Amino acid sequence: MRQGEFRRSLERSWHMAQEQVRIFDTTLRDGEQAPGFSLRPAEKIQLARQLDALGVDVIEAGYPIASSAEADAVRRIATEIRRPIIACLARCHPADLERAAWAIEPAAQGRIHTFIATSDLHLQAKLRISREQCLEAAVDGVRFARRHTSDVQFSAEDATRSDIDFLCRVVEAVIKAGATTINLPDTVGYSTPDETLEFFTLIRTRVPNADKVVFSTHCHDDLGLAVANSLAAVQGGARQVECTINGIGERAGNAALEEVVMAFNVRPDRIPYSTSVVTKLLYPSSEMLTKLTGQPVQVNKAIVGRNAFAHEAGIHQDGVLKDRRTYEIMSAADVGAPWNPLVLGKHSGRHAVQKRCAALGFAFEGDELIGIYRALMVIADDRKTIEDADIIKVVRSMRPELVAVGEAADAAEVPAHPVAAMHESGYGHGV
Ligand code: MN
């Protein structure tokens, strides 16, 4: 069997062995409640339509008790968006739960997501109640929610900092009361991946009837470990991952949906799970969120950052032009992102300059290419990147007959005597 065939057959067998992990998107709840990310009702609905197209399994549409406009927006999403489960958040209080039940009432599949903190720190410092009162409130909340829908999710807020014996008692009791999904959030982003794997494994092993419910993970990124912890939770038996587009959310944010999905996608050999997300819509979804909130993602953000599929360093440009796989583990097209292997700057090499010139209709080789390259590198020393207009201007100064009059009027001045660039093959960073 040839190597390519062998790999394809391996991929097929991984695919067959893959268990499905549900993607629970909380961009419209945890994401939206972060400072600077609030959305108008019409914007929430626009984004909910995009999440539907993206293929997420559950949309957490909001926190209805927060305001009447929020409750209305959740209800409108529940009315309009028919394929995914529409969830909304409620504390274990009758007023919250009633509002939540009203908001999801029109849904094809509605879920009430109720929560209470279980860590001693939260019980004592924030809620000022005893463990027994917490247990009672959790059970009452789940029972109340079950009267309105058969799909009830319970979250033990600050689960990862809770006493494990008490947490197991709460989880056992809410399963008995009718919860169908048990979410164990790392509310403050404190856990490590190995700890998360042990935590899920232990709870699923110890709690009676754990196999009757779906366990869920909800990780925050305070230590930059949200995605790693989410994957570890799946390895520990969680089958629902709560995440957000661009990783937005409280403080440092939640696990980024696009990173979780592509980790499963790129590494089925180590984490053989599939999701129903349409990966080609990851970048367009990220872009829509950025436009609606006015909050950009960092340029080097995995999957959706401007530089995620861009190359300026000569060694890298030369590599990806020969074979994309030399410096890329997934293709931009797979996530719907623009591919930009020819960003020209001071780290670029002649190969990239030649390709960019060719794209503009100029074929240069040998000494002529070196001349153009040197002139561009002088401009690059002074600038972050070189634009097409700069190339046209340089070409006009050296081969005026190739350029139509009027092009590239506002490009940089071409130096009269370009000095030799230090590294004509382009250097950049090899590792
Ligand atoms: Mn959260």
Residues whose N, C-alpha, C, O or C-beta is under 5 A from the ligand:
A	BS01	MN	D30
